[in-house]
Amino acid sequence: MTEVRVPTLGESVSEATVATWFKKVGDHVEVDEMLCELETDKVTVEVPAPAAGTLTEIVAPEGETIGAGALLAQIGEGGAKPAAPAPKKEEPAKTGAGESKMVDVMVPALGESVSEATVATWFKKPGDAVAQDEMLCELETDKVSVEVPSPAAGVLGEIIAKEGDTVPAGAKLAVISTDGSVVAAAPKAEAPKEAAPAPAGKDVEDAPSAKKALAEAGLSRDAVQGSGRDGRIMKEDVLAAMNAPKAAPAAAAAPRAPVAADDASREERVKMTRLRQTIARRLKEAQNTAAMLTTYNEVDMSGIMALRNEYKDVFEKKHKVKLGFMSFFVKACCHALKEVPDVNAEIDGTDVIYKNYVHMGVAVGTPNGLVVPVVRDADQLGFAAIEKKIAELGARGRDGKLSMAEMQGGSFTISNGGVYGSLMSSPILNPPQSGILGMHKIQERPVVVNGQIVIRPMMYLALSYDHRIVDGKGAVTFLVRVKEALEDPRRLLMDL
């Protein structure tokens, strides 16, 4: 007997509602065949079968709320298999003319809370020879790019998901023939499976929580666009429809002004990438939701620069990584966050969540946009460990290799616009965080020290914070503590 349990639901999500069972007791199931769909307050989670066999018991029926790891069902051995099973990945498909070995290219796991991706680029075309693990295409999600390697050597046959198509996790992308023959484009029957949503009200069962939300809001089903499987309406769809009228005035942008014909011929219209759309949406949400305010200060970088010049060679020789400025800023922020924990906290409804750890987000510019990988437990790491982690995450970010887990759970963020020459800016919060520090260009300026005008390498610092949780006194105190630690790095060693 094999148990089917609720999978990990994601950070800060402790329970889910069973939305739909796609199998009933007595049905035969294959490994990884989808059994049911769970609904949380943030995402919809599909539960695949952990083993092949017969579904013998459904412990949690539709509509029941259950916790992470709870028992959903039991799968027993045996049971009659379907008469004509579809060919599984990397298994030969039998045909009347003999055996043509076909291998399906599937969308890989996209990460927690990511249910779909857009096909960005195909690097091969039908008829091209491919080697095993050779990159076939690149998918783009809201947060990361995902490369899809070839599961076998052979010839790329039909490409089912074209560039620009949106595909769910586990969908078929293409077919590879391992015996060298090009796959005919005949089996078009499964092409519409993801493209065309089921007609409203026809054999589509909405999530139980969505039905309840529709009734409470007094909304018609026709007024809500379903985002679930086959057009099912989920709870978040109802919430989005309820909030839509409030956002309508701001979203109602004026139509684009007429463009002269000679100018129009010189313009290029390019669809925003999913990553860029997500960046735009989250930044605007931060402005609309948080009471965002920015306070500024400046720091004399002489102390850090002198310390770095003195020890950088020895540091690199021992730790095999260069000593940069970012580790000093991370340590200084961790030091200040201990004194002003509000900046490291977040608002959840009417509660404030204080975090007894520092997961430091470090903004990294990539060719596709800004991403924020997280250095976990940065307050527990030394300078060398921080530098190594930042270097690793930065390289992975620029190569589009970051995983979802590496970009989730940050409690505070540092953004360095100075690498691009920015002298001063006001960074935007990274929700649900309550603080972000903006670093800027180091520039020699005349300053007064002990009554004398001297030239010093100065940097402007900007702290943007959520004024709903962080008072002005706390924000200024935080920034002053960062300044003190940077101007006299010995304070970090002595915890002053």
C-alpha positions in Angstrom: 0.0 0.0 0.0 1.4 3.4 -1.0 0.3 6.6 0.8 -0.5 9.8 -1.1 0.3 12.8 1.1 0.0 16.6 0.8 3.2 17.9 -0.7 5.2 20.9 0.7 2.9 23.9 0.2 5.5 26.6 0.2 6.8 29.2 2.7 4.2 30.5 5.2 1.5 28.1 3.8 0.4 25.5 6.3 -2.8 24.2 4.9 -4.8 23.6 1.7 -8.3 22.7 0.5 -8.9 19.7 -1.7 -10.4 21.3 -4.8 -10.9 18.4 -7.3 -10.2 14.7 -7.5 -9.5 13.5 -11.0 -9.6 9.8 -10.1 -12.2 7.8 -8.1 -11.8 4.8 -5.8 -11.1 1.7 -8.0 -9.4 3.6 -10.8 -6.1 2.4 -12.1 -3.3 5.1 -11.9 0.2 5.4 -13.3 3.2 6.9 -11.7 3.1 10.7 -11.9 -0.5 10.7 -13.2 -2.3 13.6 -11.6 -4.7 12.5 -8.8 -6.1 15.7 -7.4 -5.7 19.4 -7.1 -5.2 21.3 -3.9 -5.9 25.0 -3.4 -4.0 27.3 -1.0 -4.5 31.0 -0.3 -1.7 31.6 -2.8 -1.4 28.8 -5.4 -2.9 25.7 -6.8 -1.0 22.5 -6.3 -1.3 19.4 -8.4 -0.7 16.0 -6.6 0.7 13.2 -8.8 0.5 9.5 -8.0 3.7 8.4 -6.2 3.3 4.8 -7.6 1.3 2.8 -10.1 -1.6 0.7 -8.9 -5.3 1.1 -7.9 -6.7 4.0 -6.0 -8.2 2.1 -3.0 -9.2 4.9 -0.6 -9.7 8.7 -0.7 -9.1 9.9 2.8 -9.6 13.7 2.2 -12.7 14.4 0.0 -13.2 17.5 -2.1 -13.8 20.6 0.0 -11.8 19.4 3.0 -9.1 21.5 4.5 -5.9 19.7 5.4 -2.4 20.4 6.6 1.0 19.9 4.9 2.0 16.2 5.0 -1.6 15.0 5.7 -2.8 11.7 4.2 -4.9 12.2 1.1 -5.4 8.7 -0.3 -4.1 5.1 -0.5 -2.9 3.3 -3.6 -2.8 -0.5 -3.7 -1.0 -2.8 -6.0 -2.6 -4.5 -9.0 -5.7 -3.6 -10.9 -6.3 -3.9 -14.6 -4.4 -1.5 -16.7 -6.0 0.5 -19.5 -6.0 -1.5 -22.8 -3.9 1.0 -24.8 -1.6 3.0 -22.5 -0.1 6.1 -24.0 3.7 5.8 -24.6 5.6 7.0 -21.6 8.7 9.2 -21.7 11.6 7.4 -23.2 9.5 4.3 -24.0 9.1 3.1 -27.6 5.6 3.6 -29.1 4.4 0.6 -31.0 3.0 1.1 -34.5 1.6 -1.2 -37.2 4.7 -0.9 -39.3 7.1 -2.0 -36.5 8.7 -0.1 -33.7 9.5 3.6 -34.0 11.2 4.8 -30.9 9.8 8.1 -29.8 10.7 10.1 -26.8 8.6 12.9 -25.5 10.2 16.2 -24.4 8.3 17.4 -21.4 8.2 20.7 -19.5 10.4 20.1 -16.4 9.4 20.9 -12.8 9.2 24.7 -12.7 9.6 25.2 -8.9 7.3 25.9 -6.0 4.3 28.2 -6.8 5.1 28.3 -10.6 2.5 26.4 -12.6 3.3 27.5 -16.2 6.0 28.9 -18.4 6.3 30.6 -21.8 8.4 29.0 -24.6 11.0 31.7 -25.2 13.4 30.2 -27.8 13.8 26.9 -29.7 17.5 26.3 -30.5 16.6 23.3 -32.8 14.1 22.8 -35.6 12.3 19.7 -36.8 14.7 17.4 -38.6 17.7 18.5 -36.7 19.9 15.9 -35.1 20.3 16.3 -31.3 22.6 14.7 -28.8 21.5 13.6 -25.4 21.4 16.6 -22.9 21.9 19.1 -25.7 19.8 22.2 -25.1 16.6 22.2 -27.1 14.8 25.2 -25.9 14.5 27.8 -23.2 11.4 28.4 -21.1 10.6 31.6 -19.3 8.6 31.8 -16.0 7.7 34.7 -13.8 11.0 34.5 -12.0 13.6 32.4 -13.8 14.6 31.0 -17.2 14.6 27.2 -17.5 16.7 25.3 -20.1 15.2 22.1 -21.5 17.8 19.5 -22.5 17.2 16.6 -24.9 16.2 13.4 -22.9 17.8 11.2 -25.7 19.9 11.4 -28.8 18.1 11.3 -32.2 16.2 13.6 -34.5 13.9 16.3 -33.4 10.5 15.6 -34.9 7.4 17.6 -34.2 7.5 20.8 -32.1 4.2 20.8 -30.2 4.7 24.0 -28.2 5.8 26.9 -30.4 7.8 30.0 -29.3 5.4 32.3 -27.4 3.1 29.5 -26.3 2.3 29.2 -22.6 2.6 25.7 -21.3 1.9 24.1 -17.8 4.4 22.0 -15.9 4.5 18.5 -17.3 3.1 19.4 -20.8 4.6 17.9 -23.9 7.0 20.3 -25.8 8.2 18.1 -28.7 8.9 14.5 -29.8 12.3 13.0 -30.6 12.8 10.0 -32.8 15.7 7.9 -31.6 15.9 5.7 -34.7 16.7 8.7 -36.9 13.3 9.1 -38.6 11.5 12.4 -38.6 8.2 12.3 -36.7 5.2 13.0 -38.9 3.1 15.9 -37.9 0.0 13.8 -38.0 -0.9 13.4 -34.3 -2.3 16.9 -34.0 -5.2 15.7 -31.9 -3.5 16.7 -28.6 -2.4 20.2 -29.7 -5.6 21.9 -28.5 -5.4 20.3 -25.0 -3.8 23.4 -23.4 -4.7 26.1 -25.8 -8.5 26.0 -25.7 -10.2 26.4 -22.4 -13.3 24.4 -21.8 -16.6 26.4 -22.4 -17.9 28.0 -19.3 -20.3 25.9 -17.4 -19.6 22.7 -19.5 -18.2 19.8 -17.5 -16.0 22.2 -15.5 -16.3 22.0 -11.7 -15.1 25.2 -10.0 -13.1 25.0 -6.7 -15.3 24.7 -3.7 -13.7 27.8 -2.1 -14.3 29.7 -5.3 -18.0 28.8 -5.2 -18.2 30.1 -1.7 -16.4 33.3 -2.5 -18.6 33.9 -5.6 -21.7 33.5 -3.4 -20.4 35.8 -0.7 -19.3 38.5 -3.2 -22.6 38.2 -5.1 -20.6 37.7 -8.4 -21.8 35.8 -11.5 -19.6 33.0 -12.7 -19.5 34.7 -16.1 -17.9 37.8 -14.5 -14.8 35.8 -13.4 -12.0 34.5 -15.7 -10.9 31.0 -14.5 -7.1 30.3 -14.3 -7.4 26.7 -13.1 -7.3 23.5 -15.1 -9.7 23.6 -18.1 -10.8 27.1 -17.1 -11.8 26.2 -13.6 -12.4 29.2 -11.4 -10.2 29.3 -8.3 -10.5 31.4 -5.2 -7.8 33.8 -6.3 -9.7 34.4 -9.5 -12.7 35.6 -7.5 -10.6 37.8 -5.3 -9.0 39.3 -8.4 -12.4 40.0 -9.9 -13.5 41.6 -6.7 -10.5 43.9 -6.6 -10.7 44.7 -10.3 -13.1 47.7 -10.1 -10.9 49.4 -7.5 -7.9 49.1 -9.7 -9.8 50.1 -12.9 -9.3 53.9 -12.7 -5.6 53.6 -12.2 -5.3 50.9 -14.9 -7.4 52.8 -17.4 -4.5 54.3 -19.3 -5.2 56.8 -22.1 -5.0 55.3 -25.6 -1.7 55.7 -27.4 -1.5 59.0 -29.3 -1.5 58.7 -33.1 1.9 58.1 -34.6 3.0 59.5 -37.9 3.4 56.9 -40.7 7.1 57.6 -41.1 7.7 57.2 -37.3 5.6 54.0 -37.1 7.8 52.3 -39.7 10.8 53.0 -37.5 9.2 51.6 -34.3 9.4 48.0 -33.0 6.8 46.4 -30.8 8.1 43.6 -28.6 6.1 41.7 -26.0 7.3 42.0 -22.5 9.0 38.9 -21.1 7.2 37.2 -18.2 10.0 38.2 -15.9 9.7 41.8 -16.9 5.9 41.7 -16.5 6.4 40.3 -13.0 9.0 42.9 -12.1 6.6 45.7 -13.3 3.6 44.2 -11.4 5.5 43.7 -8.1 7.1 47.1 -8.1 3.8 48.8 -8.8 2.1 46.6 -6.1 4.8 47.8 -3.6 4.0 51.4 -4.4 0.3 50.9 -4.1 0.4 48.8 -0.9 3.2 50.0 1.3 3.5 53.5 2.9 6.9 53.8 1.3 9.4 56.4 2.4 13.1 56.9 1.8 15.8 58.4 4.1 19.3 59.2 3.1 22.8 59.4 4.6 26.3 59.3 3.3 29.3 57.2 4.3 33.0 57.9 4.1 34.4 54.8 2.5 38.1 55.5 3.5 38.1 53.0 6.3 36.8 50.1 4.3 39.0 50.9 1.3 42.1 51.0 3.4 41.2 47.7 5.2 40.4 46.1 1.9 43.7 47.2 0.2 45.7 46.0 3.2 44.2 42.5 3.4 42.7 41.7 -0.1 45.7 39.6 -1.3 46.0 37.6 1.9 42.2 37.2 2.0 42.0 35.9 -1.6 45.0 33.6 -1.1 43.4 32.0 2.0 39.7 31.9 1.0 40.0 31.6 -2.8 37.6 34.5 -3.3 38.1 38.3 -3.8 37.3 40.6 -0.9 34.7 43.1 -2.2 32.6 45.8 -0.6 29.4 43.9 -0.6 30.4 41.7 2.4 31.0 44.8 4.5 27.5 46.1 3.6 25.9 42.8 4.4 27.6 42.6 7.8 26.8 46.2 8.5 23.1 45.7 7.7 22.9 42.5 9.8 24.5 44.4 12.7 21.9 47.3 12.3 19.0 44.9 11.9 19.6 43.5 15.4 19.1 46.9 16.9 16.2 47.9 14.7 14.3 44.6 14.1 11.3 46.4 12.6 13.2 46.8 9.3 13.7 43.1 9.1 10.0 42.3 9.8 6.9 42.1 7.6 3.2 42.8 7.9 0.7 39.9 7.5 -2.8 41.3 7.8 -3.1 42.8 11.2 0.0 41.0 12.5 3.7 41.9 12.5 6.1 39.0 11.9 9.5 39.6 13.5 12.3 37.4 12.1 15.1 36.1 14.3 17.3 35.6 11.3 18.5 37.6 8.3 18.0 36.2 4.8 19.7 38.9 2.8 18.5 39.6 -0.7 21.2 40.9 -3.1 19.8 42.5 -6.3 21.5 41.3 -9.4 21.1 42.8 -12.9 20.7 40.2 -15.6 20.1 40.5 -19.4 16.5 39.6 -18.7 15.9 42.0 -15.8 16.5 42.4 -12.1 16.5 39.3 -9.9 17.1 39.1 -6.1 18.8 35.9 -5.0 18.9 35.3 -1.2 21.9 34.7 1.0 20.3 32.7 3.8 21.3 33.2 7.4 23.7 36.0 6.4 23.9 37.1 10.0 25.6 33.8 10.8 28.2 33.9 8.0 31.7 35.4 7.9 33.1 37.7 5.2 34.5 34.9 3.1 31.3 32.8 3.1 29.3 35.9 2.2 31.6 36.8 -0.7 31.5 33.2 -2.0 27.8 33.0 -1.9 27.2 36.4 -3.6 29.7 35.5 -6.3 28.0 32.1 -6.9 24.4 33.6 -6.9 25.4 36.5 -9.1 26.9 34.2 -11.7 23.9 31.9 -11.7 21.6 34.9 -12.0 23.4 36.3 -15.0 23.3 32.8 -16.6 19.6 32.3 -15.9 20.4 29.3 -13.7 18.8 30.5 -10.4 16.3 28.1 -8.9 13.0 29.3 -7.3 14.3 28.4 -3.8 17.3 30.7 -4.2 15.0 33.7 -4.7 12.5 33.1 -2.0 12.3 34.0 1.7 14.4 37.2 1.8 13.9 39.4 4.8 15.9 42.5 3.7 17.4 43.5 0.4 20.5 45.4 -0.7 20.6 47.0 -4.2 23.8 48.4 -5.7 23.0 50.9 -8.4 26.5 52.3 -8.0 27.9 49.6 -10.3 26.0 51.3 -13.1 27.2 54.8 -12.0 24.1 55.9 -10.0 25.0 58.7 -7.6 21.6 58.7 -5.8 18.3 57.0 -6.1 15.3 55.8 -4.1 15.0 52.0 -4.2 11.5 50.4 -4.3 10.6 47.8 -1.7 10.7 44.1 -2.5 7.4 42.9 -1.0 6.6 41.6 1.6 9.9 43.0 3.0 9.8 46.3 4.9 13.3 47.6 4.1 15.8 47.9 1.2 19.2 49.6 1.2 20.4 51.4 -1.9 24.2 51.6 -2.5 25.6 54.1 -4.9 28.7 55.2 -6.7 31.8 56.0 -4.7 32.9 59.5 -5.6 35.6 61.8 -4.2 34.1 64.9 -2.7 35.3 67.7 -0.4 34.1 67.1 3.2 34.8 68.7 6.5 36.8 66.6 9.0 37.9 68.1 12.3 37.4 71.6 10.9 39.5 70.9 7.8 38.2 70.5 4.2 39.5 67.2 2.9 38.8 65.0 -0.2 37.3 61.7 0.7 35.7 58.8 -1.2 32.0 59.2 -0.3 28.9 57.2 -1.0 25.2 58.1 -0.6 23.1 55.5 1.1 19.3 55.3 0.7 17.0 53.3 2.9 13.5 52.8 1.6 11.1 51.4 4.2 7.5 50.7 4.9 6.3 53.5 7.2 3.4 51.3 8.4 5.8 49.3 10.5 9.0 51.3 10.6 9.0 54.7 12.3 11.2 57.5 11.1 13.3 57.2 14.3 13.9 53.5 13.6 14.8 54.1 9.9 17.3 56.9 10.7 18.8 54.8 13.5 19.3 51.9 11.2 21.0 54.0 8.6 23.2 55.7 11.2 24.3 52.3 12.5 25.2 51.1 9.0 27.2 54.3 8.4 29.1 53.9 11.7 29.9 50.3 11.0 31.2 51.1 7.5 33.2 54.1 8.5 34.9 52.1 11.3 34.7 48.4 10.4 36.3 47.5 13.8 32.8 48.1 15.3 31.6 45.0 13.5 34.3 42.8 15.1 33.5 44.2 18.6 29.7 44.2 18.1 29.4 47.9 18.8 
